[in-house]
Amino acid sequence: MITPQRALLAGGCLYACGAVLMTKYYYQKSSFRKIFEGSDPEYRDVKILHHA
């Protein structure tokens, strides 16, 4: 039997993993990115959420 505390911990970990993966990969495959790349070729070099 799983306790409510462990269920919340497991749910929080899965939610955090999903949030990290979304922020990591969303901007690479975004339809908005394709629109901006089509109108401005220099936008391909922009790294969102990446520090130099």
ChimeraX commands (.cxc) that place a marker at each C-alpha (Angstrom):
marker #1 position 0.00,0.00,0.00 radius 0.5
marker #1 position 1.34,3.41,-0.94 radius 0.5
marker #1 position 1.02,6.22,1.57 radius 0.5
marker #1 position -0.35,9.63,0.54 radius 0.5
marker #1 position 3.02,11.18,1.30 radius 0.5
marker #1 position 4.82,8.84,-1.10 radius 0.5
marker #1 position 2.14,9.35,-3.76 radius 0.5
marker #1 position 2.61,13.12,-3.56 radius 0.5
marker #1 position 6.38,12.72,-3.72 radius 0.5
marker #1 position 6.17,10.46,-6.78 radius 0.5
marker #1 position 3.71,12.80,-8.50 radius 0.5
marker #1 position 5.88,15.81,-7.77 radius 0.5
marker #1 position 8.96,14.09,-9.20 radius 0.5
marker #1 position 7.13,13.11,-12.39 radius 0.5
marker #1 position 5.71,16.61,-12.78 radius 0.5
marker #1 position 9.16,18.16,-12.31 radius 0.5
marker #1 position 10.69,15.80,-14.89 radius 0.5
marker #1 position 7.96,16.72,-17.38 radius 0.5
marker #1 position 8.51,20.43,-16.79 radius 0.5
marker #1 position 12.27,20.12,-17.28 radius 0.5
marker #1 position 11.88,18.13,-20.49 radius 0.5
marker #1 position 9.30,20.56,-21.84 radius 0.5
marker #1 position 11.54,23.58,-21.25 radius 0.5
marker #1 position 14.49,21.72,-22.76 radius 0.5
marker #1 position 12.83,20.52,-25.97 radius 0.5
marker #1 position 9.78,22.75,-26.56 radius 0.5
marker #1 position 11.57,25.63,-28.26 radius 0.5
marker #1 position 13.44,23.30,-30.63 radius 0.5
marker #1 position 10.26,21.78,-32.09 radius 0.5
marker #1 position 7.89,24.70,-31.70 radius 0.5
marker #1 position 5.68,25.80,-34.60 radius 0.5
marker #1 position 6.30,29.40,-33.50 radius 0.5
marker #1 position 10.02,28.85,-34.01 radius 0.5
marker #1 position 9.37,27.73,-37.60 radius 0.5
marker #1 position 7.38,30.90,-38.28 radius 0.5
marker #1 position 10.15,33.13,-36.91 radius 0.5
marker #1 position 12.87,31.22,-38.78 radius 0.5
marker #1 position 10.95,31.66,-42.02 radius 0.5
marker #1 position 10.71,35.43,-41.57 radius 0.5
marker #1 position 14.16,36.05,-40.05 radius 0.5
marker #1 position 17.06,33.72,-40.95 radius 0.5
marker #1 position 19.17,35.02,-38.03 radius 0.5
marker #1 position 16.59,33.67,-35.57 radius 0.5
marker #1 position 18.07,30.17,-36.06 radius 0.5
marker #1 position 21.10,31.29,-34.04 radius 0.5
marker #1 position 18.98,32.42,-31.08 radius 0.5
marker #1 position 19.24,30.08,-28.09 radius 0.5
marker #1 position 16.26,30.49,-25.79 radius 0.5
marker #1 position 16.85,29.48,-22.16 radius 0.5
marker #1 position 20.56,28.85,-22.86 radius 0.5
marker #1 position 23.25,30.83,-21.13 radius 0.5
marker #1 position 26.43,31.70,-22.98 radius 0.5
marker link #1:1,2 radius 0.2
marker link #1:2,3 radius 0.2
marker link #1:3,4 radius 0.2
marker link #1:4,5 radius 0.2
marker link #1:5,6 radius 0.2
marker link #1:6,7 radius 0.2
marker link #1:7,8 radius 0.2
marker link #1:8,9 radius 0.2
marker link #1:9,10 radius 0.2
marker link #1:10,11 radius 0.2
marker link #1:11,12 radius 0.2
marker link #1:12,13 radius 0.2
marker link #1:13,14 radius 0.2
marker link #1:14,15 radius 0.2
marker link #1:15,16 radius 0.2
marker link #1:16,17 radius 0.2
marker link #1:17,18 radius 0.2
marker link #1:18,19 radius 0.2
marker link #1:19,20 radius 0.2
marker link #1:20,21 radius 0.2
marker link #1:21,22 radius 0.2
marker link #1:22,23 radius 0.2
marker link #1:23,24 radius 0.2
marker link #1:24,25 radius 0.2
marker link #1:25,26 radius 0.2
marker link #1:26,27 radius 0.2
marker link #1:27,28 radius 0.2
marker link #1:28,29 radius 0.2
marker link #1:29,30 radius 0.2
marker link #1:30,31 radius 0.2
marker link #1:31,32 radius 0.2
marker link #1:32,33 radius 0.2
marker link #1:33,34 radius 0.2
marker link #1:34,35 radius 0.2
marker link #1:35,36 radius 0.2
marker link #1:36,37 radius 0.2
marker link #1:37,38 radius 0.2
marker link #1:38,39 radius 0.2
marker link #1:39,40 radius 0.2
marker link #1:40,41 radius 0.2
marker link #1:41,42 radius 0.2
marker link #1:42,43 radius 0.2
marker link #1:43,44 radius 0.2
marker link #1:44,45 radius 0.2
marker link #1:45,46 radius 0.2
marker link #1:46,47 radius 0.2
marker link #1:47,48 radius 0.2
marker link #1:48,49 radius 0.2
marker link #1:49,50 radius 0.2
marker link #1:50,51 radius 0.2
marker link #1:51,52 radius 0.2
view
